[in-house]
Amino acid sequence: MSLNRQPNLKEPGKRYFQAYTPGDDFYETLIDTHRDLSDEQSALVNAKLVLLLANHVGDLSVLREAMQIARNGV
């Protein structure tokens, strides 16, 4: 399995009229998740989210590829 870098956000049973809408919905939810948190709390939420999603993906080669891409240019 390789890292999917194409838009792939969706919600089962929901139809979208614009291709970018699922991404907008995700971004809004992410911002809401961080609302009213301190910088330290926000960093902790991000760390927990990364670990939860990494566990869900489960494929170490995909996770390594994602980490390398995320680090590029930083």
N, C-alpha and C positions, 0 to 999 in steps of 0.2 A: 504494500500500500504506500502511495506517496501522498504528500501534503496537497490537499485540494486548495488552490489559490483562486478559484473562480467564485463569484458570489454564490452562496449556498445557504442563505438564511431563509427559513420558511416556518410557518406554523401550521401543523396538521389541521385540515378542514377549513382553512382560511384562504380566500381568494384575494389576490392583490391586483390592482389595476395598473400600478406602476412597478417596474422591476426593482426600484430602489426602496420601496416602502418597507419591506422586511428589515432592511438595514437601518432605516430611520427608526423603526419600532424598537430594534435592539439598542440603538444608541440612546434613545429616550429612557429605556429601562435601565441602562447602565448609569446614566446620569442620575436618575432617581435613586438608584442604589447608593450612590455616594453623597446624595443631598444631606446637608447638615452634619456631616462627619468632619472631624479634624483631619489634618494631613496624615497624622499617624494612623488614625482609624481607617482612612481611605486606603493607605498603603497596606494595612492588614487585610482589608476586604479584597484588594487586588491579589495579594499573595494566596489567600484562601481560594479565590476564584480560579487562579492558575492551577493550583493543585487539584481542585475538584474536576476541572475540565481535562487536565492531563490524565487523571485516573479514568475518566470517561473515554478518552481517545485510546489509551492503553498501549499503543504501538510506539515503542521507543524510537524507532527510526523516523517516524513521522514527527515525534516530539523533538528529536534532535534537529531535524530539518527546520521546524518552526522556530526553534530557539536561535539557530544560526541566522535565519532570515530576519528575525526580530532584532537581532543584535547589529546587523549590518547598518552602517551609517550612523550609529549612535556614539 
